[in-house]
Amino acid sequence: MSVPSLARAVHRHVEVDGVRVFYRESVPDRADAPVLLLLHGFPSASHQFRRLIDVLGHRYRVVAPDYPGFGHTEAPDGFTYTFDRLADVVDGFADGIGLTRFVMYVFDFGAPVGFRLAERRPERVGGLIVQNGNAYAEGLSDAARELIALRPGEPGAEETVRALFTPDGIRAQYETGVADPETIAPDGWTLDRHFVGLPGRDRAQVALAFDYRSNVARYERWQAWLRAHTPPALILWGRHDPFFPEAGALAYLRDLPGAELHLFDTGHFALETHLDRIAPLIAGFLDRL
């Protein structure tokens, strides 16, 4: 019995404005393979895409960076953790490794980072894959709205935010909304907890949590960008996401009526449970482009 080979990947760093950005990159069979830029979510990093890179990396140049404050990326002391600054670094990262045009996969925090990139350099975005990455008010659950409403210095606000990246809080983000939690390997939340526990990482995560409201303030701008540029789009959504309910997926069809939409009976980290269904959809989408 022959065993399908997995894509080869390399793991590198590139310097961007004093930040040592770590990234994973597949080595495709063709030198001119289309580029898929994977933008990860909270509280994870590029490791959340390892299996997707294995599956798709033969056919496409798949690139996944870690943001400052996440994974293996090293940021200097005094780095300001806002979504604008994360976008600055990812923008510089794309330039640094020569990404001139790509399909962008945005998940969770990847949406506010990715849409900032799209606003700045729309000519680089050849297509959009959205997986539980919100850009609409109706895509925020009550729990998400309560978190976004918290302000630094309010009694109990920081404690509430920090509960998200305790071991139990991280694991719950993987398992909530999943019919059979035993189908989710513990590797993801274990790695997440390791990286969040590194010196200074808790400060980064708290700062970004309090800055999340800056993303909500930009929703109308991002929606206008979608209407103006109408990128080919594939919307993939775990419909039982405790933060971003399926209304957020359906809302994209207002501005991108030609988008392809798929809902899955799972939670926030849909790739953990539905890789076998999602990967062929992504491949088909990229091939059509």
C-alpha positions in Angstrom: 0.0 0.0 0.0 1.5 3.4 -1.0 1.3 6.2 1.5 0.7 9.7 0.0 3.7 12.0 0.6 3.3 15.2 2.6 4.5 18.5 1.3 7.9 19.6 2.3 8.1 22.8 4.4 10.8 25.1 5.6 10.8 27.2 8.7 12.6 30.6 8.7 12.9 34.0 10.2 13.0 37.4 8.5 13.7 40.7 10.2 11.0 43.4 9.9 11.5 46.7 11.8 13.3 45.1 14.7 10.8 42.1 14.9 12.3 38.7 14.1 9.3 37.2 12.3 9.1 33.4 12.2 7.2 31.8 9.4 6.4 28.4 7.8 6.5 28.0 4.0 5.8 25.0 1.8 8.1 24.0 -1.1 5.7 23.4 -4.0 6.3 21.2 -7.0 6.2 24.3 -9.3 8.3 27.4 -8.9 5.4 29.5 -10.1 2.8 28.0 -7.8 0.0 30.3 -6.6 0.6 31.8 -3.1 -1.7 31.3 -0.2 -1.0 33.5 2.8 -2.4 32.1 6.1 -3.1 34.5 8.9 -3.7 32.8 12.2 -6.0 33.6 15.1 -5.9 34.0 18.9 -4.4 32.5 21.0 -2.6 30.3 18.4 0.1 30.9 15.8 1.2 29.4 12.5 1.3 25.9 14.0 -2.5 25.8 13.7 -2.0 25.4 9.9 0.6 22.6 10.0 -1.8 19.9 8.6 -3.2 22.3 6.0 0.3 23.0 4.8 1.0 19.3 4.6 -2.0 18.7 2.4 -1.8 21.8 0.1 1.9 22.6 0.0 2.7 20.4 -3.0 0.4 22.5 -5.3 0.7 25.9 -3.8 3.3 28.1 -2.1 1.7 28.2 1.4 3.1 30.8 3.8 2.1 31.2 7.4 3.8 33.9 9.7 3.6 34.3 13.4 2.5 37.8 14.6 4.5 39.7 17.2 3.4 38.3 20.6 2.6 34.8 19.1 4.4 31.6 18.4 8.2 31.8 17.6 8.2 35.5 16.5 10.5 37.6 18.7 9.5 41.3 19.2 11.7 43.8 21.0 11.0 45.2 24.5 8.6 48.1 24.2 6.8 46.9 21.1 3.3 48.3 21.0 0.7 45.6 20.7 -2.1 46.9 18.6 -3.8 45.5 15.5 -2.4 48.4 13.5 1.2 47.3 14.5 0.5 43.7 13.8 -0.6 44.7 10.3 2.5 46.8 9.9 4.7 43.9 10.6 2.8 41.4 8.4 2.8 44.0 5.6 6.6 44.3 5.9 6.9 40.6 6.1 5.1 40.2 2.8 7.5 42.7 1.2 10.5 41.0 2.8 9.9 37.6 1.3 8.6 39.0 -2.0 4.9 38.3 -1.9 3.4 40.6 -4.6 0.1 38.8 -5.1 -1.6 36.1 -3.0 -4.8 34.6 -1.9 -5.4 35.5 1.8 -6.8 33.1 4.3 -8.1 35.0 7.4 -9.1 33.4 10.6 -10.1 35.1 13.9 -7.4 37.7 14.5 -6.3 37.1 11.0 -9.3 39.0 9.7 -8.5 42.4 11.3 -4.8 42.0 10.3 -5.7 40.8 6.8 -8.3 43.5 6.1 -5.8 46.2 7.1 -3.4 44.8 4.6 -6.1 44.7 1.9 -7.0 48.4 2.6 -3.4 49.4 2.2 -2.4 47.3 -0.8 -5.5 46.0 -2.6 -3.6 45.1 -5.7 -1.9 42.2 -3.8 -5.1 40.4 -2.8 -6.0 38.0 -5.6 -8.7 36.2 -3.5 -10.1 35.9 0.0 -10.7 32.8 2.1 -12.5 33.6 5.4 -12.7 31.0 8.1 -14.5 32.3 11.2 -13.0 35.7 10.7 -15.5 38.4 11.4 -16.2 41.8 9.8 -19.8 42.4 10.7 -21.7 43.6 13.8 -24.1 40.7 13.6 -21.1 38.3 13.6 -20.4 39.1 17.3 -21.9 36.9 19.9 -23.2 38.4 23.2 -20.0 37.0 24.9 -17.8 38.7 22.3 -19.6 42.0 22.7 -19.1 41.8 26.5 -15.4 41.2 26.1 -15.0 44.0 23.5 -16.8 46.4 25.9 -14.2 46.0 28.6 -11.8 48.9 29.2 -8.4 49.0 30.8 -8.6 49.9 34.5 -12.2 48.9 34.9 -12.7 46.6 38.0 -12.4 43.0 36.9 -11.7 43.8 33.2 -8.1 42.5 33.0 -9.0 39.4 35.0 -11.8 38.6 32.6 -9.5 39.0 29.6 -6.8 36.9 31.3 -9.3 34.0 31.8 -9.2 33.6 28.0 -5.6 32.4 28.0 -5.6 30.2 31.1 -5.2 26.5 30.2 -8.9 25.9 30.6 -9.8 29.1 28.7 -7.6 28.1 25.7 -8.9 24.5 25.6 -12.5 25.7 25.7 -11.9 27.8 22.6 -11.0 24.6 20.8 -13.8 22.4 22.2 -16.8 24.6 22.5 -19.4 23.8 19.8 -17.6 20.6 18.8 -19.9 17.5 18.9 -17.1 15.1 19.9 -14.2 16.9 21.6 -12.1 13.7 21.4 -11.7 14.3 17.7 -9.5 17.3 18.6 -5.8 16.6 19.3 -4.5 18.3 22.4 -1.4 19.6 20.5 -3.0 22.9 19.5 -4.1 24.2 22.9 -0.9 22.8 24.5 1.3 24.7 22.1 -0.8 27.8 22.5 -0.5 27.7 26.3 3.3 27.3 26.0 3.7 30.3 23.8 1.3 32.5 25.9 3.3 31.5 28.9 6.6 33.0 27.5 7.9 36.1 29.2 5.9 39.2 28.2 3.3 37.3 26.2 0.5 37.9 28.7 1.0 41.6 28.3 0.8 41.4 24.6 -2.4 39.4 24.7 -4.1 41.7 27.2 -3.2 44.8 25.1 -4.6 43.2 22.0 -7.8 42.2 23.7 -8.4 45.8 24.8 -7.6 47.0 21.3 -10.1 44.7 19.6 -12.7 47.5 19.6 -10.5 49.2 17.0 -11.5 46.4 14.6 -15.2 46.8 15.2 -14.8 50.5 14.5 -13.4 49.6 11.0 -16.2 47.1 10.0 -17.9 49.6 7.7 -14.7 50.4 6.0 -13.9 46.8 5.4 -17.4 46.1 4.1 -17.0 49.1 1.7 -13.6 47.6 0.6 -15.3 44.3 -0.2 -18.0 46.0 -2.3 -15.5 48.2 -4.1 -13.0 45.4 -5.0 -15.2 42.3 -5.0 -12.4 39.8 -4.5 -13.3 36.1 -5.3 -14.2 34.7 -2.0 -14.6 31.4 -0.2 -16.4 31.6 3.2 -15.8 28.7 5.6 -17.5 28.8 9.0 -17.9 26.6 12.1 -21.5 27.5 12.8 -21.3 26.8 16.6 -18.5 29.3 17.2 -19.0 30.9 20.7 -17.5 34.2 19.5 -18.5 34.5 15.9 -21.9 32.9 15.1 -22.9 31.9 11.6 -24.7 35.3 11.1 -21.2 36.7 10.6 -20.7 34.3 7.7 -24.0 35.0 6.0 -23.4 38.7 6.3 -20.5 38.5 3.8 -23.0 37.6 1.1 -24.5 41.1 1.3 -21.2 42.6 0.0 -20.0 39.6 -1.9 -23.1 38.0 -3.3 -21.0 35.8 -5.6 -19.0 34.3 -2.7 -19.0 30.5 -2.1 -20.3 29.7 1.4 -19.9 26.5 3.5 -21.1 26.1 7.0 -19.8 23.2 9.2 -21.3 21.7 12.4 -18.2 22.5 14.5 -16.8 25.3 16.6 -14.2 28.1 16.2 -11.2 26.0 15.1 -12.9 24.3 12.2 -9.7 23.0 10.7 -9.2 20.8 13.7 -12.3 18.8 12.9 -13.1 19.4 9.2 -9.7 19.5 7.5 -10.8 16.6 5.2 -13.7 18.7 3.9 -12.1 22.2 4.0 -8.8 21.4 2.2 -10.5 20.2 -1.0 -12.7 23.3 -1.0 -9.6 25.5 -0.7 -7.8 23.6 -3.5 -10.8 23.9 -5.8 -11.1 27.6 -5.1 -7.4 28.2 -5.8 -7.5 26.2 -9.0 -10.5 28.2 -10.3 -8.5 31.4 -9.7 
